[in-house]
């Protein structure tokens, strides 16, 4: 269990601990955030806490139930979509989930279904999952791990309890999270390279670019080096990037949309936000 990553997610841990202590477990949780390792670690820790023989919540425990969860051998904890290199989570995997959810826990207190990269659900798979979320079986918990809630069907979004994980605090990890050339913020050259990118891929790039500026704001606030001017500039950049994404989705001229974004970022972000 990578406990170090959970120490950075104190808010998420407090929320889930409160639910456990109050014995008010939501049928479906959405763990959203950029870093897959943090989401997977939190999902595993929650699955352990739900089934722990000693009632240990988010702490080291050597009981049999926790050992089985953490070794990946617990019969009541099912991981789906573990291989993030796979482009989609298909209907066959959801049928396995639905079938398992209809059964009582085999040896634990709760059946836990963890969907890694749930935004990769095909339409058929998402609709199959939705049926289980609409009428959740007793003593079952679904954990959907996604980068952004907006990547899921609205009907699924409305049935989840979302917990947003904190972005990384380390400058080194922050820099590793995005293309190296972005660190220069020379948007003329950077965005020109995306002018012929397929529209769906470009929308993902723009989502990532918005996340880049959100994390820069977070980094600046944590280090107390974020001026009001820099904050306003970054917020304005995020709004402009979102407008550009909407324009791309509406099939406007892609090259023109990126050119306008480039000019705006160049003029608005003359000073860099301190990390």
ZAGUPA-638909 format. One record per residue (C-alpha): x, y, z; residue in one letter; residue number from 1. Coordinates in pm, 1 decimal. Layout:
% residues N
px,py,pz,residu,num
X,Y,Z,A,NUM;
...
***
This chain:
% residues 275
px,py,pz,residu,num
0.0,0.0,0.0,X,1;
163.8,331.1,-108.6,X,2;
69.5,521.1,208.8,X,3;
291.3,815.9,111.1,X,4;
52.5,913.9,-168.4,X,5;
-242.8,908.8,73.0,X,6;
-72.5,1159.4,301.3,X,7;
-114.2,1413.1,22.9,X,8;
-486.3,1333.0,3.5,X,9;
-583.9,1427.0,359.0,X,10;
-915.4,1584.6,255.9,X,11;
-1028.7,1278.6,58.6,X,12;
-928.6,1048.0,342.7,X,13;
-1119.6,1261.2,597.0,X,14;
-1436.2,1248.0,386.6,X,15;
-1425.0,870.1,341.9,X,16;
-1333.7,815.2,706.8,X,17;
-1636.3,1022.5,811.3,X,18;
-1862.2,809.0,593.0,X,19;
-1718.7,491.2,745.9,X,20;
-1751.9,614.3,1103.2,X,21;
-2109.7,731.7,1044.8,X,22;
-2188.0,403.8,863.9,X,23;
-2338.5,603.1,578.0,X,24;
-2166.4,454.8,276.0,X,25;
-2268.3,593.4,-62.4,X,26;
-2346.1,329.4,-328.0,X,27;
-2112.8,496.4,-580.1,X,28;
-1805.9,716.0,-535.9,X,29;
-1624.8,907.6,-806.4,X,30;
-1255.5,963.9,-737.8,X,31;
-1144.4,1233.8,-980.2,X,32;
-798.9,1373.8,-1040.7,X,33;
-508.5,1359.7,-1276.7,X,34;
-278.2,1104.6,-1115.7,X,35;
-386.1,741.8,-1152.3,X,36;
-157.5,616.0,-875.0,X,37;
-320.9,836.7,-608.4,X,38;
-671.8,732.7,-715.6,X,39;
-580.3,364.6,-717.7,X,40;
-411.2,390.1,-376.5,X,41;
-716.3,563.2,-227.4,X,42;
-954.4,306.9,-382.1,X,43;
-749.8,19.4,-242.3,X,44;
-733.2,182.3,101.6,X,45;
-1110.4,237.4,104.0,X,46;
-1173.8,-123.4,0.0,X,47;
-950.2,-233.9,289.1,X,48;
-1129.7,-5.9,534.6,X,49;
-1470.7,-134.7,425.9,X,50;
-1369.1,-494.4,492.5,X,51;
-1114.5,-459.3,775.1,X,52;
-1171.5,-712.2,1055.2,X,53;
-1036.6,-465.4,1312.6,X,54;
-1219.3,-153.3,1197.5,X,55;
-894.2,17.6,1101.2,X,56;
-962.6,308.8,865.4,X,57;
-675.6,422.3,641.5,X,58;
-394.2,289.5,855.0,X,59;
-154.9,-4.3,847.8,X,60;
-334.6,-330.1,928.5,X,61;
-223.8,-691.5,904.2,X,62;
-564.2,-858.9,933.4,X,63;
-648.7,-1124.2,674.2,X,64;
-908.3,-908.8,494.3,X,65;
-671.5,-612.8,453.7,X,66;
-388.1,-841.3,345.5,X,67;
-603.2,-994.9,74.5,X,68;
-721.9,-655.8,-55.2,X,69;
-369.0,-517.3,-67.6,X,70;
-228.5,-827.7,-236.0,X,71;
-503.1,-817.4,-500.0,X,72;
-649.4,-1152.2,-392.9,X,73;
-971.6,-1054.8,-217.3,X,74;
-1269.9,-1231.9,-378.6,X,75;
-1503.6,-940.5,-301.0,X,76;
-1284.5,-665.7,-451.8,X,77;
-1293.9,-654.9,-831.3,X,78;
-1067.6,-425.7,-1035.6,X,79;
-1188.6,-341.1,-1386.3,X,80;
-994.8,-152.6,-1654.9,X,81;
-667.7,-201.0,-1469.3,X,82;
-464.4,-184.3,-1791.4,X,83;
-488.3,186.5,-1876.1,X,84;
-322.9,121.1,-2212.7,X,85;
-643.8,-44.1,-2331.2,X,86;
-847.4,210.5,-2526.7,X,87;
-1186.6,111.2,-2384.5,X,88;
-1376.1,-78.1,-2115.7,X,89;
-1619.0,-300.7,-2300.4,X,90;
-1963.3,-442.6,-2231.4,X,91;
-1823.1,-788.4,-2151.2,X,92;
-1639.6,-648.3,-1849.4,X,93;
-1954.3,-472.1,-1729.4,X,94;
-2147.8,-797.7,-1755.4,X,95;
-1888.4,-951.5,-1524.9,X,96;
-1941.2,-661.9,-1282.7,X,97;
-2322.4,-680.3,-1296.2,X,98;
-2311.7,-1055.3,-1239.2,X,99;
-2078.6,-1018.0,-941.4,X,100;
-2282.7,-732.7,-791.5,X,101;
-2593.1,-950.6,-781.2,X,102;
-2422.8,-1189.0,-536.7,X,103;
-2369.6,-1145.0,-163.3,X,104;
-2013.5,-1080.5,-39.1,X,105;
-1821.9,-1406.9,-40.1,X,106;
-1612.7,-1350.9,273.0,X,107;
-1595.2,-976.7,339.5,X,108;
-1846.1,-721.0,460.3,X,109;
-1869.7,-538.1,127.2,X,110;
-1828.3,-612.8,-239.9,X,111;
-1617.2,-336.5,-396.4,X,112;
-1600.2,-272.9,-771.7,X,113;
-1318.2,-41.1,-882.2,X,114;
-1328.0,96.3,-1237.3,X,115;
-990.9,242.2,-1336.9,X,116;
-1007.7,504.9,-1610.7,X,117;
-1387.5,486.8,-1612.7,X,118;
-1401.1,753.5,-1883.3,X,119;
-1301.7,472.5,-2125.1,X,120;
-1639.1,299.6,-2086.0,X,121;
-1801.5,232.9,-2421.2,X,122;
-2160.3,353.5,-2458.9,X,123;
-2295.9,-0.1,-2415.3,X,124;
-2074.2,-59.4,-2112.1,X,125;
-2177.5,271.9,-1955.6,X,126;
-2545.6,193.1,-2002.1,X,127;
-2495.0,-149.6,-1847.8,X,128;
-2319.0,5.9,-1547.9,X,129;
-2594.6,265.4,-1516.1,X,130;
-2852.5,-6.0,-1449.3,X,131;
-2651.9,-122.3,-1146.4,X,132;
-2604.3,234.2,-1022.8,X,133;
-2977.6,304.3,-1048.9,X,134;
-3063.4,3.1,-832.2,X,135;
-2745.0,-63.4,-633.6,X,136;
-2735.7,-407.2,-470.1,X,137;
-2694.9,-414.6,-89.4,X,138;
-2345.2,-423.1,57.7,X,139;
-2187.8,-321.8,-272.9,X,140;
-1983.1,-10.7,-344.8,X,141;
-1876.4,116.4,-686.3,X,142;
-1562.1,329.5,-716.4,X,143;
-1520.3,511.3,-1048.8,X,144;
-1171.8,647.9,-1107.6,X,145;
-1159.3,927.2,-1366.8,X,146;
-955.0,1233.4,-1450.3,X,147;
-1264.3,1452.3,-1478.1,X,148;
-1630.2,1397.1,-1390.9,X,149;
-1728.2,1564.1,-1718.3,X,150;
-1587.8,1266.7,-1911.5,X,151;
-1877.2,1047.3,-1794.3,X,152;
-2239.3,1030.4,-1910.6,X,153;
-2453.4,1288.5,-1730.6,X,154;
-2685.2,1013.0,-1607.5,X,155;
-2387.0,850.3,-1434.3,X,156;
-2257.3,1183.6,-1302.4,X,157;
-2589.0,1242.0,-1123.9,X,158;
-2559.6,916.1,-928.1,X,159;
-2213.2,950.2,-778.4,X,160;
-2058.7,1108.3,-471.6,X,161;
-1754.0,1287.5,-610.7,X,162;
-1427.7,1327.4,-422.4,X,163;
-1170.2,1536.0,-605.2,X,164;
-812.1,1446.5,-526.7,X,165;
-551.4,1716.0,-477.5,X,166;
-299.4,1772.3,-756.1,X,167;
60.9,1685.3,-678.7,X,168;
255.4,1924.4,-458.9,X,169;
599.2,1842.8,-590.7,X,170;
738.6,2071.0,-857.4,X,171;
923.2,1778.4,-1012.8,X,172;
607.2,1569.3,-1037.1,X,173;
414.3,1869.1,-1169.2,X,174;
665.9,1916.9,-1449.2,X,175;
657.6,1545.7,-1535.3,X,176;
279.5,1557.8,-1571.0,X,177;
280.8,1770.3,-1886.3,X,178;
478.0,1786.9,-2213.2,X,179;
821.7,1929.0,-2141.6,X,180;
784.1,2203.6,-2402.4,X,181;
486.1,2345.4,-2212.0,X,182;
719.3,2462.6,-1937.0,X,183;
851.9,2734.7,-2170.1,X,184;
495.9,2862.3,-2227.0,X,185;
601.3,2966.8,-2576.2,X,186;
248.2,2911.3,-2699.0,X,187;
314.6,3031.8,-3055.8,X,188;
529.0,2725.3,-3131.6,X,189;
345.6,2490.2,-2894.7,X,190;
-9.0,2543.5,-3020.9,X,191;
95.7,2559.1,-3385.3,X,192;
195.3,2193.0,-3352.5,X,193;
-166.9,2104.5,-3270.0,X,194;
-329.8,2279.0,-3566.9,X,195;
-377.1,1952.6,-3758.2,X,196;
-453.6,1734.1,-3456.6,X,197;
-787.1,1543.5,-3489.4,X,198;
-1065.4,1735.9,-3315.2,X,199;
-1136.6,1477.2,-3044.5,X,200;
-767.6,1455.4,-2955.9,X,201;
-739.6,1835.5,-2957.9,X,202;
-1027.2,1864.0,-2707.7,X,203;
-831.0,1632.6,-2476.8,X,204;
-522.1,1851.3,-2519.7,X,205;
-723.2,2160.8,-2428.3,X,206;
-861.6,1982.1,-2120.4,X,207;
-504.5,1903.8,-2020.7,X,208;
-402.0,2264.5,-2081.9,X,209;
-677.9,2387.7,-1848.2,X,210;
-556.3,2137.7,-1588.4,X,211;
-201.8,2270.2,-1637.3,X,212;
-307.5,2622.1,-1537.7,X,213;
-524.0,2501.5,-1249.7,X,214;
-225.0,2317.0,-1106.1,X,215;
-1.4,2619.9,-1157.4,X,216;
-248.6,2819.8,-947.8,X,217;
-241.8,2547.5,-682.3,X,218;
138.9,2540.3,-682.1,X,219;
158.8,2917.6,-650.5,X,220;
-89.7,2930.6,-362.0,X,221;
92.2,2652.7,-173.9,X,222;
424.9,2832.7,-207.6,X,223;
273.3,3176.1,-126.8,X,224;
426.0,3308.9,-449.0,X,225;
108.5,3371.0,-646.3,X,226;
32.6,3739.5,-697.7,X,227;
-320.4,3863.8,-758.9,X,228;
-213.8,3965.2,-1110.8,X,229;
-86.2,3615.2,-1188.4,X,230;
-399.7,3457.4,-1046.3,X,231;
-624.4,3671.6,-1264.2,X,232;
-411.8,3595.0,-1570.0,X,233;
-429.9,3219.0,-1513.4,X,234;
-804.9,3223.1,-1449.6,X,235;
-851.7,3427.1,-1765.4,X,236;
-636.2,3177.9,-1958.2,X,237;
-849.9,2886.9,-1834.3,X,238;
-1166.9,3066.0,-1949.6,X,239;
-1016.0,3132.1,-2293.1,X,240;
-901.2,2771.6,-2330.7,X,241;
-1251.9,2651.8,-2241.0,X,242;
-1398.4,2887.3,-2503.3,X,243;
-1156.2,2745.8,-2759.2,X,244;
-1255.6,2389.4,-2672.4,X,245;
-1623.0,2479.8,-2720.0,X,246;
-1539.4,2639.8,-3054.3,X,247;
-1349.8,2330.2,-3169.0,X,248;
-1646.4,2113.2,-3065.4,X,249;
-1870.8,2340.4,-3274.7,X,250;
-1653.0,2272.1,-3582.6,X,251;
-1513.6,2622.4,-3627.1,X,252;
-1190.8,2661.8,-3821.0,X,253;
-941.9,2480.6,-3598.2,X,254;
-635.0,2674.8,-3710.7,X,255;
-812.7,3007.5,-3653.8,X,256;
-933.4,2903.4,-3306.7,X,257;
-582.2,2804.9,-3199.0,X,258;
-432.3,3121.0,-3347.1,X,259;
-673.4,3334.8,-3144.6,X,260;
-590.2,3135.7,-2831.7,X,261;
-217.8,3177.4,-2896.6,X,262;
-249.5,3556.3,-2929.4,X,263;
-459.5,3576.4,-2612.6,X,264;
-217.5,3368.4,-2404.3,X,265;
83.6,3557.9,-2535.8,X,266;
-67.9,3895.7,-2448.2,X,267;
-232.8,3797.0,-2117.5,X,268;
42.1,3582.8,-1970.0,X,269;
348.6,3799.1,-2011.7,X,270;
464.3,3708.8,-1660.8,X,271;
491.3,3351.6,-1544.8,X,272;
322.2,3220.4,-1235.4,X,273;
582.3,3111.7,-985.3,X,274;
557.1,2736.4,-918.3,X,275;
***
